[in-house]
Structure formats: structure tokens, C-alpha cells
Amino acid sequence: MNRRRPRALSREDRNLWDQVARQARPMHAARAPNPQEPEPSKPMPTPAPGPRSQPIAPFQIGARSGSKAVRDDLSGPIADRLAQAPVKMDHKAFTRMKGGRLDPEARIDLHGMTLAQAHPALNAFILRNQAAGRRLVLVITGKGRTGSDDGPIPERRGVLKRQVPHWLHQAPVAQAVLQIAQAHRRHGGDGAYYVYLRRAR
């Protein structure tokens, strides 16, 4: 079988081909990058330490922090804050109240309630009595459980006793409360609080 020899282009054919090639445009544009192919990630620059940055001191489990431990039991700062709080009510009435010589006009016993039950009950009690024009009310919290057996998970005692003063300084009852003091022993002692209310507007 005879094979045809490739025909050589003449000079005219070559010139014509070169003109066509110069004017031709490619049918397909340059291939766009495949969106599925991830671009090579650039290394993150290492941030320079700021002028105030300080190395973190090593920490060991069980080590105490440099700050003083905050105690919030009634024998600690809460009792101190109540005792050292400025007297906003009449001084003579305050002295009589602290001495147990003023009888509360209403009382609420939160002892045995959970925190979820006690908080709304206290709020309603305070607002209701302020609206009724009462001035001195008694909030009984109890002293907390006693005993040494806490079971496998120790539980903090006297939670209500610690929480009530905080609740009385929060909305919506803070605006109604003029003075808080630990009750005299004839009204419950350290298991109760006197709450002296502002006059309703």
C-alpha cells in the first residue's frame, strides 16, 4: 500500500496560513480555576506581642489565687454589709427595730422553698405590702440545714439566707426597700430579716 508523502506548503500557502493564524481567536478562554480545588493556604502571620502583654503565670490545680476568697455566708460579708450599711430610715425607729421592739406588720416564711419558688414569692410579698402601705415586714429564711452528713455531693447550707439580701437589692423590689437588717432573736434571729419598706408613691 502506497503512503502519500506529506505535501510541503508553498511560500504563498505559508503566508496565507500565517495571516489566518494571526487573526484567529481561541475558541475557549483560559481555564478558570476549579472551585473545588482548594487554594493553597497562606501561613498565618504570628502576632507580635503587644506592649502590655505579660506571660501567664503557671497554674497548679489546688493552688489559691492571689485575691482573697470571697465569703458570702451570713457570718461573713453579708452580715458585715448589713451591719455597716448606712441607716436610711429614721434612726430612732431603726434602733427600736434592731432591738426587737417594733412588730412586723406582715411576714413570709421562705423556709423549705426552692430558689425558683422563693424568689417570685418574695418579690410578690414585698410589692404587695408596699402597695398596702405597710412599712416593716419580716422575711424568714431559716438558718440552713444542720448536721455533718452531706452525702456524696456536699451541698451549701443556708442558700436562701444568702440569696434574700441580694434579691432585695435587685429589680423589681429594690425601689421598694429602704432598709434591711438581721432580725432580733424574738423574731427569728439570724434565720430572718427585717425589711423596712419605702412609702408607696
ABEGO torsion letter per residue (X at the ends): XBBBBBBBBBAAAAAAAAAAAAABBBABBBBBBBAABBBBBBBBBBBBBBAABBBBBBBBBGBBBABBBBBABAABAAAAAAAABBBABBAAAAAAAAAGABBBABBBBABGBBAAAAAAAAAAAAAAAAAAGBABBBBBAEAEBBEABAEABBBBBGAAAAAAAAAAABOAAAAABABBBBBBAAAGEAABBBBBBBBBX
